[in-house]
Amino acid sequence: MSAIIETQAYDIPAFCRAYSISRSFAYLEIRSGRLKPFKAGRRTLISREAAESWRNALEAATESRACGAISPKRGLEGACRAV
């Protein structure tokens, strides 16, 4: 019987595969401070929690731009409405 081992941290290539992003974008997010890595020896790792937090922040930023962005010219037109 084999045990299922959950990923606790991603190295950069695994993180990029998991989130379908490029290596350069991952490092850009790290440099900007939006993605928090840690080092284990020479390896740069991203914890599962940090990856989820990064993804949630991107989703929230996307929602806030798409919904609730009220333009002085357009008013409420185009703002999201509760259904």
N, CA, C and O atoms as CSV, one atom per row, in Angstrom:
chain,resi,resn,atom,element,x,y,z
A,1,MET,N,N,0.849,-1.174,0.000
A,1,MET,CA,C,0.000,0.000,0.000
A,1,MET,C,C,0.896,1.240,0.000
A,1,MET,O,O,1.847,1.325,0.778
A,2,SER,N,N,0.591,2.194,-0.869
A,2,SER,CA,C,1.407,3.403,-0.949
A,2,SER,C,C,0.711,4.565,-0.248
A,2,SER,O,O,-0.514,4.693,-0.273
A,3,ALA,N,N,1.518,5.393,0.368
A,3,ALA,CA,C,0.996,6.567,1.073
A,3,ALA,C,C,0.920,7.741,0.106
A,3,ALA,O,O,1.773,7.903,-0.767
A,4,ILE,N,N,-0.105,8.547,0.274
A,4,ILE,CA,C,-0.238,9.751,-0.544
A,4,ILE,C,C,0.468,10.877,0.194
A,4,ILE,O,O,0.153,11.175,1.346
A,5,ILE,N,N,1.419,11.492,-0.478
A,5,ILE,CA,C,2.179,12.579,0.124
A,5,ILE,C,C,1.753,13.881,-0.533
A,5,ILE,O,O,1.876,14.046,-1.747
A,6,GLU,N,N,1.253,14.802,0.277
A,6,GLU,CA,C,0.851,16.105,-0.238
A,6,GLU,C,C,2.066,17.013,-0.361
A,6,GLU,O,O,2.967,16.974,0.477
A,7,THR,N,N,2.086,17.821,-1.399
A,7,THR,CA,C,3.162,18.771,-1.597
A,7,THR,C,C,3.077,19.864,-0.537
A,7,THR,O,O,2.039,20.507,-0.378
A,8,GLN,N,N,4.169,20.067,0.182
A,8,GLN,CA,C,4.225,21.111,1.200
A,8,GLN,C,C,4.909,22.362,0.670
A,8,GLN,O,O,4.660,23.467,1.151
A,9,ALA,N,N,5.784,22.178,-0.339
A,9,ALA,CA,C,6.492,23.319,-0.926
A,9,ALA,C,C,6.846,22.984,-2.371
A,9,ALA,O,O,7.105,21.831,-2.715
A,10,TYR,N,N,6.852,24.006,-3.195
A,10,TYR,CA,C,7.200,23.864,-4.606
A,10,TYR,C,C,8.579,24.452,-4.855
A,10,TYR,O,O,8.926,25.486,-4.283
A,11,ASP,N,N,9.372,23.800,-5.708
A,11,ASP,CA,C,10.539,24.502,-6.229
A,11,ASP,C,C,10.026,25.358,-7.385
A,11,ASP,O,O,8.862,25.243,-7.768
A,12,ILE,N,N,10.862,26.197,-7.931
A,12,ILE,CA,C,10.399,27.142,-8.964
A,12,ILE,C,C,9.798,26.425,-10.175
A,12,ILE,O,O,8.706,26.800,-10.603
A,13,PRO,N,N,10.460,25.407,-10.751
A,13,PRO,CA,C,9.838,24.735,-11.910
A,13,PRO,C,C,8.490,24.094,-11.589
A,13,PRO,O,O,7.570,24.165,-12.403
A,14,ALA,N,N,8.355,23.468,-10.414
A,14,ALA,CA,C,7.087,22.838,-10.039
A,14,ALA,C,C,6.002,23.891,-9.808
A,14,ALA,O,O,4.849,23.685,-10.187
A,15,PHE,N,N,6.364,25.017,-9.188
A,15,PHE,CA,C,5.408,26.101,-8.975
A,15,PHE,C,C,4.914,26.636,-10.320
A,15,PHE,O,O,3.719,26.869,-10.502
A,16,CYS,N,N,5.832,26.825,-11.246
A,16,CYS,CA,C,5.463,27.342,-12.571
A,16,CYS,C,C,4.540,26.366,-13.304
A,16,CYS,O,O,3.592,26.793,-13.963
A,17,ARG,N,N,4.806,25.073,-13.197
A,17,ARG,CA,C,3.922,24.077,-13.827
A,17,ARG,C,C,2.554,24.070,-13.150
A,17,ARG,O,O,1.525,24.023,-13.824
A,18,ALA,N,N,2.543,24.118,-11.818
A,18,ALA,CA,C,1.284,24.042,-11.072
A,18,ALA,C,C,0.368,25.216,-11.378
A,18,ALA,O,O,-0.852,25.058,-11.426
A,19,TYR,N,N,0.954,26.403,-11.587
A,19,TYR,CA,C,0.143,27.604,-11.806
A,19,TYR,C,C,0.196,28.103,-13.254
A,19,TYR,O,O,-0.302,29.186,-13.559
A,20,SER,N,N,0.790,27.321,-14.127
A,20,SER,CA,C,0.852,27.635,-15.566
A,20,SER,C,C,1.388,29.033,-15.830
A,20,SER,O,O,0.797,29.807,-16.583
A,21,ILE,N,N,2.517,29.346,-15.203
A,21,ILE,CA,C,3.166,30.632,-15.431
A,21,ILE,C,C,4.607,30.385,-15.849
A,21,ILE,O,O,5.139,29.289,-15.673
A,22,SER,N,N,5.227,31.407,-16.397
A,22,SER,CA,C,6.627,31.275,-16.801
A,22,SER,C,C,7.549,31.499,-15.614
A,22,SER,O,O,7.171,32.105,-14.611
A,23,ARG,N,N,8.751,31.002,-15.753
A,23,ARG,CA,C,9.777,31.180,-14.719
A,23,ARG,C,C,10.062,32.658,-14.493
A,23,ARG,O,O,10.204,33.097,-13.352
A,24,SER,N,N,10.146,33.431,-15.580
A,24,SER,CA,C,10.437,34.863,-15.436
A,24,SER,C,C,9.311,35.587,-14.701
A,24,SER,O,O,9.575,36.509,-13.929
A,25,PHE,N,N,8.052,35.180,-14.932
A,25,PHE,CA,C,6.936,35.801,-14.217
A,25,PHE,C,C,6.994,35.450,-12.730
A,25,PHE,O,O,6.709,36.296,-11.883
A,26,ALA,N,N,7.361,34.210,-12.410
A,26,ALA,CA,C,7.489,33.808,-11.001
A,26,ALA,C,C,8.529,34.673,-10.301
A,26,ALA,O,O,8.289,35.165,-9.198
A,27,TYR,N,N,9.677,34.861,-10.933
A,27,TYR,CA,C,10.717,35.689,-10.315
A,27,TYR,C,C,10.304,37.160,-10.244
A,27,TYR,O,O,10.690,37.865,-9.312
A,28,LEU,N,N,9.534,37.619,-11.206
A,28,LEU,CA,C,9.008,38.985,-11.159
A,28,LEU,C,C,8.083,39.151,-9.952
A,28,LEU,O,O,8.150,40.162,-9.253
A,29,GLU,N,N,7.233,38.178,-9.710
A,29,GLU,CA,C,6.331,38.216,-8.563
A,29,GLU,C,C,7.113,38.154,-7.245
A,29,GLU,O,O,6.733,38.803,-6.271
A,30,ILE,N,N,8.189,37.384,-7.211
A,30,ILE,CA,C,9.034,37.321,-6.014
A,30,ILE,C,C,9.699,38.671,-5.772
A,30,ILE,O,O,9.689,39.180,-4.651
A,31,ARG,N,N,10.280,39.252,-6.830
A,31,ARG,CA,C,10.944,40.562,-6.687
A,31,ARG,C,C,9.982,41.656,-6.259
A,31,ARG,O,O,10.368,42.569,-5.529
A,32,SER,N,N,8.731,41.575,-6.705
A,32,SER,CA,C,7.752,42.597,-6.354
A,32,SER,C,C,7.266,42.441,-4.914
A,32,SER,O,O,6.673,43.363,-4.355
A,33,GLY,N,N,7.517,41.277,-4.312
A,33,GLY,CA,C,7.088,41.026,-2.944
A,33,GLY,C,C,5.714,40.392,-2.834
A,33,GLY,O,O,5.237,40.148,-1.726
A,34,ARG,N,N,5.067,40.120,-3.963
A,34,ARG,CA,C,3.739,39.508,-3.930
A,34,ARG,C,C,3.799,38.008,-3.649
A,34,ARG,O,O,2.840,37.434,-3.134
A,35,LEU,N,N,4.913,37.378,-3.983
A,35,LEU,CA,C,5.105,35.945,-3.764
A,35,LEU,C,C,6.268,35.759,-2.808
A,35,LEU,O,O,7.364,36.259,-3.061
A,36,LYS,N,N,6.044,35.046,-1.712
A,36,LYS,CA,C,7.043,34.908,-0.643
A,36,LYS,C,C,7.720,33.540,-0.698
A,36,LYS,O,O,7.113,32.535,-0.329
A,37,PRO,N,N,8.971,33.492,-1.156
A,37,PRO,CA,C,9.707,32.227,-1.170
A,37,PRO,C,C,10.525,32.056,0.119
A,37,PRO,O,O,10.614,32.971,0.937
A,38,PHE,N,N,11.109,30.888,0.279
A,38,PHE,CA,C,12.100,30.674,1.333
A,38,PHE,C,C,13.213,29.819,0.753
A,38,PHE,O,O,13.041,29.182,-0.286
A,39,LYS,N,N,14.342,29.807,1.421
A,39,LYS,CA,C,15.488,29.057,0.934
A,39,LYS,C,C,15.697,27.819,1.790
A,39,LYS,O,O,15.556,27.862,3.012
A,40,ALA,N,N,16.033,26.727,1.141
A,40,ALA,CA,C,16.461,25.495,1.803
A,40,ALA,C,C,17.794,25.149,1.146
A,40,ALA,O,O,17.837,24.548,0.072
A,41,GLY,N,N,18.861,25.534,1.800
A,41,GLY,CA,C,20.175,25.402,1.168
A,41,GLY,C,C,20.245,26.377,0.007
A,41,GLY,O,O,20.046,27.580,0.180
A,42,ARG,N,N,20.526,25.858,-1.163
A,42,ARG,CA,C,20.602,26.715,-2.348
A,42,ARG,C,C,19.280,26.770,-3.106
A,42,ARG,O,O,19.127,27.555,-4.042
A,43,ARG,N,N,18.326,25.934,-2.699
A,43,ARG,CA,C,17.046,25.870,-3.410
A,43,ARG,C,C,16.095,26.960,-2.946
A,43,ARG,O,O,15.997,27.256,-1.755
A,44,THR,N,N,15.401,27.547,-3.899
A,44,THR,CA,C,14.331,28.496,-3.603
A,44,THR,C,C,13.026,27.719,-3.644
A,44,THR,O,O,12.702,27.072,-4.639
A,45,LEU,N,N,12.283,27.792,-2.547
A,45,LEU,CA,C,11.023,27.063,-2.445
A,45,LEU,C,C,9.880,28.013,-2.112
A,45,LEU,O,O,10.085,29.079,-1.532
A,46,ILE,N,N,8.688,27.609,-2.486
A,46,ILE,CA,C,7.475,28.376,-2.193
A,46,ILE,C,C,6.530,27.433,-1.464
A,46,ILE,O,O,6.151,26.389,-1.994
A,47,SER,N,N,6.153,27.806,-0.250
A,47,SER,CA,C,5.258,26.945,0.517
A,47,SER,C,C,3.883,26.896,-0.139
A,47,SER,O,O,3.493,27.801,-0.877
A,48,ARG,N,N,3.165,25.826,0.147
A,48,ARG,CA,C,1.809,25.686,-0.384
A,48,ARG,C,C,0.936,26.852,0.070
A,48,ARG,O,O,0.126,27.366,-0.701
A,49,GLU,N,N,1.106,27.267,1.326
A,49,GLU,CA,C,0.323,28.385,1.863
A,49,GLU,C,C,0.650,29.689,1.145
A,49,GLU,O,O,-0.252,30.467,0.832
A,50,ALA,N,N,1.939,29.934,0.880
A,50,ALA,CA,C,2.338,31.157,0.171
A,50,ALA,C,C,1.791,31.151,-1.250
A,50,ALA,O,O,1.367,32.190,-1.757
A,51,ALA,N,N,1.798,29.987,-1.895
A,51,ALA,CA,C,1.267,29.879,-3.261
A,51,ALA,C,C,-0.238,30.160,-3.279
A,51,ALA,O,O,-0.731,30.872,-4.154
A,52,GLU,N,N,-0.959,29.600,-2.311
A,52,GLU,CA,C,-2.404,29.832,-2.244
A,52,GLU,C,C,-2.723,31.291,-1.925
A,52,GLU,O,O,-3.666,31.862,-2.474
A,53,SER,N,N,-1.940,31.884,-1.045
A,53,SER,CA,C,-2.129,33.294,-0.696
A,53,SER,C,C,-1.888,34.180,-1.911
A,53,SER,O,O,-2.638,35.127,-2.148
A,54,TRP,N,N,-0.850,33.881,-2.677
A,54,TRP,CA,C,-0.528,34.631,-3.900
A,54,TRP,C,C,-1.685,34.525,-4.892
A,54,TRP,O,O,-2.123,35.526,-5.460
A,55,ARG,N,N,-2.177,33.291,-5.095
A,55,ARG,CA,C,-3.287,33.086,-6.026
A,55,ARG,C,C,-4.539,33.824,-5.568
A,55,ARG,O,O,-5.217,34.451,-6.382
A,56,ASN,N,N,-4.852,33.757,-4.282
A,56,ASN,CA,C,-6.026,34.450,-3.757
A,56,ASN,C,C,-5.908,35.957,-3.929
A,56,ASN,O,O,-6.895,36.623,-4.239
A,57,ALA,N,N,-4.712,36.501,-3.734
A,57,ALA,CA,C,-4.499,37.939,-3.909
A,57,ALA,C,C,-4.702,38.342,-5.371
A,57,ALA,O,O,-5.273,39.396,-5.651
A,58,LEU,N,N,-4.239,37.507,-6.299
A,58,LEU,CA,C,-4.444,37.798,-7.720
A,58,LEU,C,C,-5.926,37.751,-8.076
A,58,LEU,O,O,-6.423,38.596,-8.821
A,59,GLU,N,N,-6.626,36.750,-7.533
A,59,GLU,CA,C,-8.062,36.650,-7.802
A,59,GLU,C,C,-8.811,37.856,-7.243
A,59,GLU,O,O,-9.703,38.390,-7.902
A,60,ALA,N,N,-8.458,38.285,-6.042
A,60,ALA,CA,C,-9.111,39.443,-5.427
A,60,ALA,C,C,-8.829,40.709,-6.227
A,60,ALA,O,O,-9.721,41.537,-6.411
A,61,ALA,N,N,-7.601,40.866,-6.701
A,61,ALA,CA,C,-7.249,42.043,-7.494
A,61,ALA,C,C,-8.005,42.043,-8.820
A,61,ALA,O,O,-8.432,43.093,-9.300
A,62,THR,N,N,-8.167,40.868,-9.404
A,62,THR,CA,C,-8.897,40.761,-10.662
A,62,THR,C,C,-10.364,41.120,-10.449
A,62,THR,O,O,-10.954,41.836,-11.258
A,63,GLU,N,N,-10.954,40.623,-9.357
A,63,GLU,CA,C,-12.349,40.938,-9.053
A,63,GLU,C,C,-12.548,42.422,-8.796
A,63,GLU,O,O,-13.523,43.012,-9.262
A,64,SER,N,N,-11.621,43.030,-8.053
A,64,SER,CA,C,-11.796,44.447,-7.718
A,64,SER,C,C,-11.651,45.340,-8.946
A,64,SER,O,O,-12.251,46.413,-9.008
A,65,ARG,N,N,-10.860,44.903,-9.919
A,65,ARG,CA,C,-10.749,45.683,-11.153
A,65,ARG,C,C,-11.985,45.502,-12.018
A,65,ARG,O,O,-12.448,46.450,-12.652
A,66,ALA,N,N,-12.522,44.283,-12.044
A,66,ALA,CA,C,-13.676,44.000,-12.897
A,66,ALA,C,C,-14.970,44.488,-12.264
A,66,ALA,O,O,-15.872,44.943,-12.967
A,67,CYS,N,N,-15.069,44.397,-10.954
A,67,CYS,CA,C,-16.285,44.769,-10.245
A,67,CYS,C,C,-16.011,45.971,-9.361
A,67,CYS,O,O,-14.993,46.021,-8.672
A,68,GLY,N,N,-16.876,46.897,-9.378
A,68,GLY,CA,C,-16.740,48.021,-8.474
A,68,GLY,C,C,-15.845,49.129,-8.981
A,68,GLY,O,O,-15.692,50.156,-8.320
A,69,ALA,N,N,-15.264,48.936,-10.125
A,69,ALA,CA,C,-14.458,50.002,-10.692
A,69,ALA,C,C,-15.425,50.992,-11.336
A,69,ALA,O,O,-15.927,50.750,-12.434
A,70,ILE,N,N,-15.681,52.088,-10.663
A,70,ILE,CA,C,-16.650,53.062,-11.140
A,70,ILE,C,C,-15.906,54.214,-11.790
A,70,ILE,O,O,-15.130,54.919,-11.145
A,71,SER,N,N,-16.150,54.385,-13.043
A,71,SER,CA,C,-15.500,55.436,-13.807
A,71,SER,C,C,-16.282,56.736,-13.669
A,71,SER,O,O,-17.513,56.710,-13.674
A,72,PRO,N,N,-15.595,57.878,-13.544
A,72,PRO,CA,C,-16.308,59.149,-13.486
A,72,PRO,C,C,-17.141,59.397,-14.742
A,72,PRO,O,O,-18.187,60.043,-14.676
A,73,LYS,N,N,-16.682,58.884,-15.888
A,73,LYS,CA,C,-17.404,59.088,-17.140
A,73,LYS,C,C,-18.560,58.109,-17.299
A,73,LYS,O,O,-19.616,58.465,-17.821
A,74,ARG,N,N,-18.350,56.847,-16.836
A,74,ARG,CA,C,-19.353,55.813,-17.065
A,74,ARG,C,C,-20.243,55.565,-15.860
A,74,ARG,O,O,-21.255,54.875,-15.983
A,75,GLY,N,N,-19.900,56.104,-14.708
A,75,GLY,CA,C,-20.712,55.888,-13.522
A,75,GLY,C,C,-20.749,54.427,-13.138
A,75,GLY,O,O,-19.715,53.760,-13.127
A,76,LEU,N,N,-21.935,53.919,-12.822
A,76,LEU,CA,C,-22.088,52.525,-12.415
A,76,LEU,C,C,-22.147,51.570,-13.594
A,76,LEU,O,O,-22.134,50.353,-13.406
A,77,GLU,N,N,-22.211,52.103,-14.799
A,77,GLU,CA,C,-22.286,51.258,-15.977
A,77,GLU,C,C,-21.067,50.338,-16.018
A,77,GLU,O,O,-19.934,50.811,-15.918
A,78,GLY,N,N,-21.275,49.093,-16.158
A,78,GLY,CA,C,-20.190,48.126,-16.236
A,78,GLY,C,C,-19.762,47.572,-14.889
A,78,GLY,O,O,-19.001,46.606,-14.839
A,79,ALA,N,N,-20.232,48.160,-13.795
A,79,ALA,CA,C,-19.909,47.623,-12.475
A,79,ALA,C,C,-20.709,46.351,-12.259
A,79,ALA,O,O,-21.816,46.213,-12.779
A,80,CYS,N,N,-20.148,45.416,-11.490
A,80,CYS,CA,C,-20.832,44.156,-11.226
A,80,CYS,C,C,-22.033,44.393,-10.321
A,80,CYS,O,O,-22.019,45.250,-9.437
A,81,ARG,N,N,-23.067,43.608,-10.572
A,81,ARG,CA,C,-24.277,43.703,-9.755
A,81,ARG,C,C,-24.535,42.357,-9.129
A,81,ARG,O,O,-24.292,41.324,-9.753
A,82,ALA,N,N,-25.019,42.350,-7.912
A,82,ALA,CA,C,-25.373,41.094,-7.246
A,82,ALA,C,C,-26.584,40.492,-7.944
A,82,ALA,O,O,-27.548,41.188,-8.263
A,83,VAL,N,N,-26.514,39.216,-8.168
A,83,VAL,CA,C,-27.597,38.530,-8.857
A,83,VAL,C,C,-28.436,37.787,-7.865
A,83,VAL,O,O,-29.410,37.137,-8.244
